[in-house]
Amino acid sequence: MDLGLTEDQELLKSTVSSFVQQEYGKETLVELEKTPAGITSDLLRKTVGLGWFGILIPEDYGGSGRSFTDTAVLFEELGRGPVFGPHFSSGVLGALTVMQAGTEAQKQAILPRVAAGEQMLAVAVTEPNHGWLPEKIQLQATRQNGYYVLNGVKLFVHDAQIASHLICAVRTGASNGSSGISLLMIPKDTPGVAVRTLPGWSSQV
């Protein structure tokens, strides 16, 4: 089995490496670490233009439809920076969540905007009681006047500061187990939604 990179993957690796060296010098990284978003509008525009946010999104939805191996090559080079920004949170974790759980209409509406950098996603799963098991999801979403009303806290939502929309795992049914869990996409500017940065190694955590 040949585990070497293909010609296209080598080109991707070289392109990303050159971009990181040119755009993410030491001084730039120091300044970006101080910002809530971890990326400037200029760098965001450039990375969107390179197709990084749509690397896994199928072409039918505005992305480039590349493989997981291609994506690994991209993020290996970004990790050498290290490059801050919502590339993984939105372009991989968020996009894959929509691709797996969204309806066709939702995919058509959301994924092209993610690929174009017009909509930034952050996936909110964990809560103050921690843990990734279904029973740890306790944030309640109740129906009122045709809308869901949420009451609770999500912790450790990576890139929540720059996200335009939060994909929240919530309880819409039974209080235990996995049968009552739903995913709701919430615009971050919805009244009542507040985002607080937790201090750590990087301000984006």
GIRA-V901734 format. One line per field, one symbol per residue. ss: DSSP state (h for helix, s for strand, l for the rest). phi: phi as a letter, one per 30 degrees, with the letter a starting at -180 (. if undefined). A space follows every 50 residues. Layout:
# GIRA-V901734
ss->???
phi->???
This chain:
# GIRA-V901734
ss->llllllhhhhhhhhhhhhhhhhhllhhhhhhhhlllllllhhhhhhhhhl lhhhllllhhhllllllhhhhhhhhhhhhlllllllhhhhhhhhhhhhhh hllhhhhhhhhhhhhlllllsssslllllllllhhhlllsssssllssss slllllllllllllssssssslllllllllssssssslllllllllllll lllll
phi->.dcdddddddddedddedddddcbdeddddddddcddiacddddeddddd iddcdcdeedcjcciddddedddeddddddedcdkdedecdcdddddddd cddddddddcddddddidbccbcccdbediicdedddbddbcdbhibccc blbcchcdiddcdcbcccdbccbedbicdccbcccbedddejdbbbdcda dbddd
